[in-house]
Amino acid sequence: MMKNRKIPYLSFDGIHDEIEEELIRAASDVIKSKWYIHGKSCLQFEKEYGSYSGSDYAVGVNSGLDGLIISLQCLNIRKGDEVLVASNAYIACWNAIARVGATIVPIEPSSRTYNIDINKIEERITSKTKAIMAVHLYGQMCDMDALINLAKKYQLSIIEDNAQSQGASYNHQKSSSIGQISSTSFYPGKNLGALGDAGIITTNNSELAEKAKKLRNYGSSVKYVNEVIGHNSRLDEMQAALLSVKLKYLDQWNAQRREIAQWYNERLGHEWAAIHPSNVCHVYCIQSEARNELQKHLNGHGVQTLIHYPIPPHLQQAYEHLNYKKGDFPIAERLAEQSLSLPIYPGLSESDIDYICDLILEFNSK
Ligand SMILES: Cc1ncc(COP(=O)(O)O)c(C=O)c1O
C-alpha cells in the first residue's frame, strides 16, 4: 500500500482547475457589465436551472436556508402550523421551520436510506400538520411516491430540500421539481456549488414563484413599493454567472461521484449508493461502532473525513427550549455517533479509493 497520501475531504482541483478559464471569463464579464444585482446573469441562470430541473419557475436566492424559509412563507406556513421533518436532517431544515414560527415535528429516518421513514409519518399527522419537508440527504431522494400519497391523503404540501441532491431524479423526474416548492443550496461544497453563498427556489406554481420573487427582495416587485415584509436574499450576478458555467458540468461530475461510490461499495461490501440508481452521491457515509477511532486512524494516514452530523438537531443547544433529551430519537442519535463521511468528489482516483478502503479494512480486521 502506498503510504503518506494526503486526501482531503473535499478538493476543488478536479472541479475548478479544468474550467478555470471559463470561470475567470464569466467573472470578468460580470465585472465589466457594471451591474451586480439582479441583472442578466441571474435571469439566465434561473432559466437554465429551471429547465435543468424540469421546473417551470426558478427564483435565485442568497442561500439554501433562505430558500427554505421563503418556501415555507410562500405556503403561508406560520405559528400554529406543524411541519414534519427528519430527525437527522441538517440544522438548516429545522431552523427554517423555527424561523417562520411553525412547530417542528421530527420523524426518525430509515437507517437504510438515512431519509425520513415513510412508515413513521402517518402517526404524527394532526389537524395542524401543513407540510412535509422532504430532505434528500447525501444525494439520495426520499421515497417521493409514498410522500405524495400521504400529502394527497391529508392535503399537505411537500417542500423539497434539494441542497444535497442537485441532478438526482425519481421516476425520471428531477429532484426539486416534484413537491409544491423546493429550495436548493449552492454552498461551495455541494455537487453544484457557487464560489460563495447562493441558492434557488423552484416550483411549477406561478403564484408561489411570484411570492418568492417578492419575498427575496424586500417584499417588493416595484422598487420602493413594499407589499409584505420581505428579506434581502438575492442571487448576485457574480454567483449566477459562475453557476451557469458550472451547471453544464453537473451531470458529468455526478457520474464521477457515482463511479467513486461504486468503487467504495465494491471494496467495502457496502450497498448504499446502489439503493437508487439516480443517487448523486453528495456524501458517501459509512457506519462504524468505533467511528471516532476509525476517523483518527484515517486521519493519521492522511485521509480527512467528516461527520454529517455529529449532534442531531434535537440535542443542539439552539433547541434546548423544545426539551428533547437523549434517547428521544435513537436512530438519529445512533447515526450521529456512528456515521463517517468518506472523501467523494470528481478528481479522486481509483487508487485513492483503494488506499482509503485498505485503511478501513485494516482497521476493521483488528
Ligand atoms: C440538507 C441541507 N439543507 C439546507 C442547507 C442550507 O444551505 P445554505 O448553507 O446554503 O444555507 C444545507 C447546506 O448546508 C443542507 O445540506
The ligand as an SDF file (V2000), in Angstrom:
LIG
                    3D

 16 16  0  0  0  0  0  0  0  0999 V2000
  -29.8040   19.5000    3.5900 C   0  0  0  0  0  0  0  0  0  0  0  0
  -29.4270   20.9520    3.6410 C   0  0  0  0  0  0  0  0  0  0  0  0
  -30.3890   21.8670    3.7650 N   0  0  0  0  0  0  0  0  0  0  0  0
  -30.1110   23.1710    3.7980 C   0  0  0  0  0  0  0  0  0  0  0  0
  -28.8210   23.6270    3.7080 C   0  0  0  0  0  0  0  0  0  0  0  0
  -28.5710   25.0880    3.8500 C   0  0  0  0  0  0  0  0  0  0  0  0
  -27.9340   25.6700    2.7670 O   0  0  0  0  0  0  0  0  0  0  0  0
  -27.0840   27.0020    2.9180 P   0  0  0  0  0  0  0  0  0  0  0  0
  -25.8310   26.6730    3.6640 O   0  0  0  0  0  0  0  0  0  0  0  0
  -26.8350   27.4400    1.5150 O   0  0  0  0  0  0  0  0  0  0  0  0
  -27.9150   27.9750    3.6630 O   0  0  0  0  0  0  0  0  0  0  0  0
  -27.7830   22.7120    3.5380 C   0  0  0  0  0  0  0  0  0  0  0  0
  -26.4100   23.1710    3.3310 C   0  0  0  0  0  0  0  0  0  0  0  0
  -25.5080   23.2060    4.0240 O   0  0  0  0  0  0  0  0  0  0  0  0
  -28.0850   21.3290    3.5280 C   0  0  0  0  0  0  0  0  0  0  0  0
  -27.1330   20.4170    3.3920 O   0  0  0  0  0  0  0  0  0  0  0  0
  1  2  1  0
  2  3  1  0
  2 15  2  0
  3  4  2  0
  4  5  1  0
  5  6  1  0
  5 12  2  0
  6  7  1  0
  7  8  1  0
  8  9  2  0
  8 10  1  0
  8 11  1  0
 12 13  1  0
 12 15  1  0
 13 14  2  0
 15 16  1  0
M  END
$$$$
